[in-house]
């Protein structure tokens, strides 16, 4: 199996296990969760089995407030018949973790570093995805 095939199936959730599976199931139910370390109190994202800050395996789940700021942004150019341009952004949650997503609700080129955004779950089940909208 090629790396691209493996990544595609992970993105679809078919190979998700452990913390990633828990996160994807919550997202599929419309709930956005991040992990919080019970040892050091810091938050982390992408789901994992040990704290990225202190290494503790004592991780719990928390519902973030949903607020974030655009940390980095780019526009992916596509032909109109392929869906047109779209934004890819790294957002920094108010709780600290950064993650890659997109900003919906405005033209892709209008998304700027520092823009305040709010998390939204679009879709449901295996089609659920985390996006951000301007505050």
C-alpha positions in Angstrom: 0.0 0.0 0.0 1.4 3.4 -1.0 1.9 6.2 1.5 -0.8 8.3 -0.4 -3.2 5.4 -0.1 -2.5 5.0 3.6 -3.0 8.7 4.2 -6.2 8.8 2.2 -7.7 5.9 4.2 -6.6 7.5 7.5 -8.2 10.7 6.5 -11.4 8.8 5.8 -11.2 7.3 9.2 -11.1 3.7 8.0 -7.8 2.9 9.8 -8.2 5.2 12.8 -7.5 3.5 16.1 -6.9 4.6 19.7 -7.1 8.3 20.4 -7.6 9.2 16.8 -10.6 6.9 16.6 -12.1 8.5 19.7 -11.5 12.0 18.2 -13.0 11.0 14.8 -16.1 9.4 16.4 -16.7 12.6 18.5 -16.3 14.7 15.4 -18.7 12.5 13.5 -21.2 13.2 16.2 -20.7 16.9 15.9 -18.4 17.4 18.8 -14.8 18.9 18.5 -12.5 17.6 21.2 -8.8 18.1 22.1 -6.7 16.3 24.6 -5.6 17.8 28.0 -2.8 16.3 30.0 -3.8 15.5 33.6 -0.2 15.8 34.7 0.9 19.2 33.3 -2.6 20.6 32.4 -1.5 21.6 28.9 -3.6 20.9 25.8 -2.6 19.0 22.7 -3.7 18.2 19.2 -3.4 15.8 17.1 -4.7 12.9 19.3 -1.9 10.8 20.7 -1.1 8.4 23.6 1.4 10.7 25.4 1.5 14.4 26.2 3.7 16.2 23.8 4.7 18.6 26.5 5.7 16.3 29.4 5.4 12.8 28.0 2.7 11.7 30.5 0.3 9.0 29.3 -2.5 10.6 31.5 -4.5 12.3 28.8 -8.2 13.3 29.0 -10.6 14.9 26.6 -11.8 18.5 26.7 -14.2 20.6 24.6 -12.3 23.7 23.5 -14.0 27.1 23.7 -13.7 27.1 19.9 -12.0 30.5 19.4 -8.8 30.6 17.4 -6.5 32.9 15.3 -5.1 32.2 11.9 -1.4 31.5 12.3 -0.6 30.8 8.7 -2.6 30.8 5.5 -2.3 30.0 1.8 -4.6 29.6 -1.2 -4.7 26.5 -3.2 -5.5 27.3 -6.8 -7.8 25.1 -8.8 -9.8 25.4 -12.0 -13.4 26.4 -11.6 -14.6 23.1 -13.0 -12.6 21.3 -10.2 -14.2 23.4 -7.4 -12.2 26.6 -7.6 -9.7 28.0 -5.2 -9.7 27.1 -1.5 -8.0 28.2 1.6 -5.7 26.1 3.8 -4.8 27.6 7.2 -3.0 26.7 10.3 -5.0 28.0 13.2 -3.9 28.4 16.8 -6.7 27.5 19.3 -7.1 29.8 22.3 -6.0 26.8 24.4 -2.7 26.7 22.6 -2.5 23.9 20.0 -2.2 24.6 16.3 -3.9 22.6 13.7 -4.4 22.6 9.9 -7.9 23.3 8.6 -9.6 25.8 6.4 -11.6 29.1 6.9 -15.1 29.0 5.3 -17.4 31.9 4.8 -15.1 34.3 3.0 -13.0 34.4 -0.2 -9.9 32.2 0.2 -7.5 35.1 -0.6 -9.2 37.3 2.1 -8.1 35.1 4.9 -5.2 36.8 6.8 -2.8 36.0 9.6 -4.3 37.1 12.9 -7.9 36.8 11.7 -10.1 35.7 14.6 -12.1 32.5 13.8 -14.4 30.0 15.5 -14.4 26.2 15.1 -17.4 24.5 13.4 -18.0 20.8 12.6 -19.4 20.5 9.1 -21.1 17.2 8.0 -21.6 14.1 10.1 -20.4 10.6 10.5 -17.4 9.8 8.3 -18.0 13.0 6.3 -17.5 15.3 9.3 -14.7 17.8 9.1 -13.5 20.6 11.3 -13.5 24.0 9.7 -13.3 27.6 11.0 -15.5 30.6 10.2 -14.7 34.3 10.9 -15.8 35.6 14.3 
